[in-house]
Each structure stands twice: as C-alpha cells, then as structure tokens.
Amino acid sequence: MSFGKLWSAYLTQLKKHPTRTQAVSTAVIMSTGDVVAQNVVERQDYSLTRTLKFGTIGLIFVGPTFHHWYKFIDKLFIGTQISRPLKMVATDMAIMSPFMVFSIIGLSGFTKRWSVEEAKHCLASKYVPAIIANYKLWPTVQLINFTFVPVYLRVMVVNFVALFWNTYLSYVTQSSE
C-alpha cells in the first residue's frame, strides 16, 4: 500500500473516529519509541511487556488527552496570527507539559507496581530533568503546530516528533537511579 493510500485511510478514520484514531496512533508511536529506547539507546534484552505497557499509556491516556486538549485550547484563544499561537504555546507549556510529564512518569511507575515511596523517589529524581528537556524541545514544535497545522492534525504532528521524545521518556522512566 502506498503512503498516499495510507494517509488517505488515516484521514478517513480521523474524520469518522477522531478520538479513537488519535489514541491508536499515539499508542503505536509510544510503543515504537519504547522499542527504539530498548534496542538502540539502552541496548538491552527486549521486553514486549514494557512496550505494551508504554503503548497502553498512549492508547488510554495520552492520545485521548491530547485530542481533547487541542480542541479545547483551539477554542480558548482569539487574537492575531502571532498572538494566538503564542498564547496557546504559553498555556500548553504552563499546564499540559508539566501535567503530561508527571503523568507519564507516574503511570510508568504504576505499571511497574511501585510503592508510594518508590513513586515519590522516581518523580523527585526524574521529573525535573524530563521537564527541562521538554522545555527545550516542545515550545518550538508547538509554535509551529499551533500556527500552521489544523486542529485535527495536531496530535499527528506531536506524535511524529514524539517518536523521538517518547524514546527519551521511555529511557528516563526505565533507567536506574
């Protein structure tokens, strides 16, 4: 099947079932990021269970959350072609970024059945480096996304960049102290 046909099928599904389509595509991208993290970055024995857990976080939490967030933030702001995207990026960085980084680290711990103390320790040691890395990457991506990309394709843009970001997050959430 050609890329054009795949893209057309994706857009058709996106119009018919936007939340489901974005949830599934997010799960695929997060799973792929974990596979890359395990095999290329960490160079360890591959764990399918770990990949499935990371993908499930994308399916049931990240994809649907971003779908609804982008719809919400798109309606929240008015303004010029310059001021509106800047307001959207500022809000995204102030609200969604800290929430999402915290949630992914926390949910990753939940899938490993961490105790409350283990979760606190991991968040204390990994949250700040992850959010700093987040602020180095995502403001530029989101400025482009909010300025040039229609709302229904924003999750896909984020998913494309997130392939690399999720590789990093998967590595961070799994690395030893």
C-alpha positions, -999 to +999 in steps of 0.1 A: +000+000+000+014+034-009+019+062+015-008+082-002-033+055+003-023+050+040-025+088+046-060+089+029-071+059+051-058+077+082-076+109+074-108+090+067-106+073+101-097+106+117-129+122+104-151+092+114-135+084+148-111+112+158-105+102+195-100+065+187-078+072+157-056+096+176-055+072+206-044+043+184-018+063+165-004+076+198-002+041+212+017+030+180+042+059+183+048+055+220+053+017+215+078+024+187+096+049+209+100+023+236+112-003+211+139+021+200+148+030+235+153-006+245+171-017+214+191+014+203+196+036+234+197+011+263+208-019+242+192-044+265+171-076+261+138-066+246+108-066+268+075-069+250+056-064+283+073-030+288+064-019+252+028-029+257+026-010+289+040+021+274+018+018+244-013+013+266-005+046+284-006+062+249-039+045+240-059+051+271-044+084+284-020+104+262-038+102+228-073+110+241-059+137+264-041+155+236-071+152+213-094+169+237-067+194+249-061+206+214-098+211+207-101+230+240-071+252+235-081+260+200-114+274+212-099+291+242-079+318+225-086+345+200-061+370+186-039+377+157-019+350+137+010+359+160-005+365+194-029+335+194-003+308+188+020+324+214-008+323+240-015+287+231+021+277+235+024+295+268-007+278+281+004+244+268+038+248+284+024+260+317-004+235+321-002+205+297+036+199+297+041+196+335+009+175+338+019+152+310+055+146+320+044+140+356+016+116+345+038+096+321+065+091+348+038+083+374+018+059+351+050+042+341+056+036+378+021+023+382+027-003+355+057-015+375+037-016+407+059+008+426+051+016+462+042+051+470+077+057+483+092+044+451+069+066+430+079+097+451+116+089+447+113+084+410+093+115+404+117+135+426+148+123+407+134+122+371+107+149+368+130+180+367+154+166+341+125+154+320+106+188+322+138+207+314+143+185+283+106+191+275+110+229+276+140+226+252+120+208+225+083+214+227+078+252+226+092+254+191+073+223+179+040+237+194+045+272+180+047+256+145+019+233+153-005+260+166+004+284+138+003+262+107-014+229+115-052+225+115-065+213+149-075+178+137-038+171+126-021+185+157-019+152+175-003+136+144+024+163+143+030+158+180+031+121+175+057+124+148+080+145+170+071+124+200+086+093+184+120+107+195+106+123+226+090+091+237+122+072+231+138+097+256+109+094+281+109+056+279+146+056+286+142+081+315+113+063+331+131+029+329+167+040+337+182+031+371+189+059+395 
